[in-house]
């Protein structure tokens, strides 16, 4: 059985980003927190299917499953409805922290040895767009932030490097 808005409300209670079983379910008692956590997401199993908790929370509040659900603060275990928003794959990717292997520490900025400068590059509308080469890392980081604000809007990642 596929998860629907009505079914989600029949079997789950939502409280501050968590789902709780409304009914006894096999060896689980009503009132017990639903689901498990893996490395990236919380999920629940029902009817032989695995559902990501944040998608069920979104469904319960909005009545449908969107293409993607974005965690505004990028904490994938923070499933409070006020932290969830509909997104497409591009928007979801724009709201990601700087990866740990990024040697500059600045999003969308890399050192280019051939030019001996820092390059600012973003993905815009599915294409990589270069925003220039800079001698100074701080200047490149400012340009990158301005470019992200201009092109990513509310989906700009606001947190820290992971």
ABEGO torsion letter per residue (X at the ends): XBBBAAAAAAABBBBGGBBBBABBBEABBBGBBBEBBBAABBBBBBGGBBBBAAAAAAAAAAGBBBABBBBAAGBAABABAAABBBBBAAAAAABBBBBAABAAGBBGBBBBAAAGBBBBBBBBGGBBBBAEBBABAAAAAAAAAAAAAAAAEAABBABBBX
